[in-house]
Amino acid sequence: MAYRTFVDSNGAYWQVWDSQPTKVERRITQSDRRNLKRFPWNGTERRSGLDRRTVSQRRITLAEGYGSGWLTFESLEEKRRLIPIPHDWESASQAELRTLCDKARRIAKLDQGTSVA
């Protein structure tokens, strides 16, 4: 994860970093990938129900476009996200970082330091 800081035209201090998810929910669409029978199973089905996973685990589904990562811009007053991550943003000038921040979408900034899209 790269990390940068800059000051905007109003004098506000911003932090910016990239976020690249490592595990993304594969079932993004409602389509059933089990219909693709490359090697059809001829044995008895041991699983039952609509959710046939044998291990229950918490999964996070990302909104469209976020699977390849995003930039987060944060100041004391607000937080923003930009998708996709621009090529070579780590070496961008202060002016280029300000332009990217202006293009980023504002998101809610919670008191606990976490955010909700």
Secondary structure, DSSP 8 states (H G I E B T S, - for coil): --EEEEE-TTS-EEEEEEE--SS--S--SSS-GGG--SS---S-----SS---SS--------TTGGG-EEEEE-SS-EEEESS--TTGGG--HHHHHHHHHHSEEEEE-TTS-EE-
